Amino acid sequence: MNTPAQALYDAVKASRLAEGLSDEQVSVLARVLRLESVQPQQVLAREGDADNRLYAIVQGSLVIVKHAGTPDETTLVTLGASDFAHELGFLDGAPRYASLMATGPGQVLVLEREGLESLIDSHPRILYGVMCAIVRTVHRVQTRLSMQASELTNYIVKQHGRY
């Protein structure tokens, strides 16, 4: 039988947040995380709001949407299992650039900044591991954006400025 505590542990263990952590460290990390179910079209966070939550997608997908619910609504990216959402705002408390919505049923791990900060004195290695996971994710995003910018520049140059 899979208890809620076991489901949470399994989700944390499988997530990028726990990369390189021992089973004991995963158990400690699981105590500061929540496993939440999401429903289709559920808004997890609104554009312009500031909050302290990092989401790690366990199942399903989330979309990052600019101008949600307006005629100018634009989907910026679709995130899937093992992706993070709001990595930088989680760290610095900056307002969200866009809204975060579920596309269908799924599950997410929710980490609040205060929960992570509670590990500073008692479990600094776990905190370091989570921060490394966040930095790796941000690095992947930055690399992808740099490659896309380069491809766009090459396209425009090859078209002699005509696009």
C-alpha positions as CSV (number, residue, x, y, z in Angstrom):
1,M,0.0,0.0,0.0
2,N,1.3,3.4,-1.0
3,T,0.6,5.8,1.9
4,P,0.6,9.6,1.4
5,A,4.0,9.8,3.2
6,Q,5.4,7.1,0.9
7,A,4.0,8.8,-2.2
8,L,5.7,12.1,-1.1
9,Y,9.0,10.4,-0.4
10,D,8.8,8.6,-3.8
11,A,8.0,11.8,-5.6
12,V,10.9,13.7,-3.9
13,K,13.3,10.8,-4.6
14,A,12.5,10.9,-8.3
15,S,12.7,14.6,-8.6
16,R,15.7,16.7,-9.7
17,L,15.5,18.4,-6.3
18,A,16.9,15.2,-4.8
19,E,19.7,14.6,-7.3
20,G,22.7,13.3,-5.4
21,L,21.0,13.1,-2.0
22,S,21.1,10.0,0.2
23,D,17.9,8.2,1.2
24,E,18.1,9.8,4.6
25,Q,18.6,13.3,3.1
26,V,15.6,12.7,0.8
27,S,13.5,11.9,3.9
28,V,14.6,15.2,5.5
29,L,13.8,17.1,2.3
30,A,10.4,15.5,2.0
31,R,9.5,17.0,5.4
32,V,9.7,20.5,3.9
33,L,7.8,19.7,0.7
34,R,4.1,19.1,-0.1
35,L,2.8,16.8,-2.8
36,E,-0.3,18.5,-4.3
37,S,-2.7,17.3,-7.0
38,V,-3.7,19.8,-9.7
39,Q,-6.8,19.9,-11.9
40,P,-7.2,21.0,-15.6
41,Q,-7.0,24.8,-15.9
42,Q,-6.1,25.3,-12.3
43,V,-4.1,28.5,-11.8
44,L,-1.2,27.8,-9.4
45,A,0.1,31.3,-9.5
46,R,-0.9,34.6,-11.1
47,E,1.1,37.0,-13.2
48,G,2.3,40.0,-11.1
49,D,2.0,38.2,-7.8
50,A,5.0,37.7,-5.7
51,D,5.4,34.4,-3.8
52,N,7.9,32.1,-2.3
53,R,7.0,28.8,-3.9
54,L,9.0,26.6,-6.3
55,Y,7.0,23.9,-8.1
56,A,8.6,20.6,-9.3
57,I,6.3,18.8,-11.7
58,V,5.8,15.1,-10.8
59,Q,3.0,14.2,-13.3
60,G,1.2,16.1,-15.9
61,S,2.1,19.4,-17.4
62,L,1.9,23.1,-16.6
63,V,1.9,26.1,-18.9
64,I,3.4,29.5,-18.3
65,V,0.9,32.0,-19.7
66,K,1.3,35.7,-20.3
67,H,-1.9,37.8,-20.0
68,A,-4.0,34.8,-18.9
69,G,-7.8,35.2,-19.4
70,T,-7.5,38.1,-21.9
71,P,-7.6,38.3,-25.7
72,D,-3.8,38.7,-25.6
73,E,-3.3,35.4,-23.8
74,T,0.0,33.8,-24.9
75,T,1.4,30.5,-23.9
76,L,5.2,31.0,-23.4
77,V,6.2,27.4,-22.6
78,T,4.8,24.1,-21.6
79,L,6.6,22.3,-18.7
80,G,6.5,18.6,-18.1
81,A,7.4,16.0,-15.5
82,S,10.7,16.8,-13.7
83,D,10.7,20.5,-14.7
84,F,10.7,23.3,-12.2
85,A,8.6,26.4,-12.3
86,H,9.4,29.8,-10.7
87,E,13.0,29.0,-9.7
88,L,14.3,32.5,-9.6
89,G,11.3,34.2,-8.1
90,F,11.4,31.5,-5.4
91,L,14.8,32.7,-4.5
92,D,14.4,36.5,-4.7
93,G,10.7,37.0,-4.2
94,A,10.3,38.9,-7.5
95,P,6.8,39.2,-8.9
96,R,5.8,36.5,-11.4
97,Y,6.3,37.5,-15.1
98,A,3.5,35.2,-16.2
99,S,0.8,32.9,-14.7
100,L,1.3,29.2,-14.1
101,M,-1.6,26.9,-15.0
102,A,-2.2,23.2,-15.1
103,T,-3.1,21.8,-18.5
104,G,-4.7,18.6,-17.1
105,P,-4.7,16.5,-14.0
106,G,-1.3,16.0,-12.4
107,Q,0.8,16.3,-9.3
108,V,3.4,18.9,-8.2
109,L,5.9,19.1,-5.4
110,V,5.7,22.5,-3.7
111,L,8.7,23.9,-1.8
112,E,8.3,27.2,0.1
113,R,11.4,29.3,0.7
114,E,10.9,29.2,4.4
115,G,10.9,25.4,4.4
116,L,14.2,25.4,2.5
117,E,15.7,28.0,4.8
118,S,14.7,25.9,7.8
119,L,17.5,23.5,6.7
120,I,20.3,26.1,6.8
121,D,21.6,25.3,10.2
122,S,20.5,21.7,10.6
123,H,21.1,20.2,7.1
124,P,23.3,22.6,5.1
125,R,24.3,19.8,2.6
126,I,20.7,19.2,1.7
127,L,20.2,22.9,1.2
128,Y,23.3,23.0,-1.0
129,G,22.0,20.0,-3.0
130,V,18.7,21.7,-3.7
131,M,20.4,25.0,-4.6
132,C,22.6,23.1,-7.1
133,A,19.5,21.5,-8.6
134,I,18.0,24.9,-9.1
135,V,21.1,26.3,-10.6
136,R,21.4,23.3,-13.0
137,T,17.9,24.0,-14.1
138,V,18.4,27.7,-14.6
139,H,21.6,26.9,-16.5
140,R,19.7,24.6,-18.9
141,V,17.1,27.3,-19.5
142,Q,19.7,29.9,-20.1
143,T,21.6,27.6,-22.5
144,R,18.4,26.9,-24.5
145,L,17.6,30.6,-24.7
146,S,21.1,31.4,-25.9
147,M,20.9,28.8,-28.6
148,Q,17.5,30.0,-29.8
149,A,18.7,33.6,-29.9
150,S,21.7,32.5,-32.0
151,E,19.4,30.6,-34.4
152,L,17.1,33.6,-34.7
153,T,20.0,35.9,-35.4
154,N,21.4,33.5,-38.0
155,Y,18.0,33.3,-39.7
156,I,17.6,37.1,-39.8
157,V,21.2,37.6,-41.2
158,K,20.7,34.9,-43.8
159,Q,17.5,36.7,-44.9
160,H,19.6,39.9,-45.3
161,G,17.5,41.6,-42.6
162,R,14.2,40.6,-44.4
163,Y,12.0,38.6,-42.0
